Amino acid sequence: MSGKPTEAVKMGAYAGPADFYFNAKENSVMIPDLLGDSVYPVTVDFSIKK
């Protein structure tokens, strides 16, 4: 709302993240770690804070 960038999600270091999937029902993003052979769900908070 202020026009200034803010960090919405704290992410760790992933080795080769690509091809993200957004799950709208659960407000989460699935992040595949291609070199680590894993997939991580990250919850996204879309609430507007004033």
N, C-alpha and C positions, 0 to 999 in steps of 0.2 A: 504494500500500500504506500510505502514511503518512496518507492522508486529506487531504493538502494538494494543491492544484491544481498541475499542472506543464505546461509547454509541450511538446506532442508533435511539432508540426510548425511550422517557421518558414515563414511565408508572406509573400510580397511584397505590394505594393499592386496589387490588381486592380480594373479599372473595370467594375463591375456584375457580380460573380460571382453565379451562380444555378444551380439545377438540377444539383447535384453528382452524380457517379456514383462509387460505390465498387467497385473491381475486387478481389475477395477473393483471386483466384489470385496477383496481383502485389502485394498490399497497397498499392495506390495509389488516390488519389482524383483523378478528372479534374475540373478546375476550369475551366469556361468563362468567359472574359473577354468578356462580351457587347459592351461598348463598344469593346474592343480587337480584336475579331474573331479571337480565338485561343482555344485550349484548352491547359491546362497540366496535365501529370501530376505529382502530388506523392506521393512514396513515404512511407508511414506505418510507423513502427517500433512494433510492438505488444509488444515484449519487456518483461518486468517487471524493473526494476532495483532492487536493494536497497541 
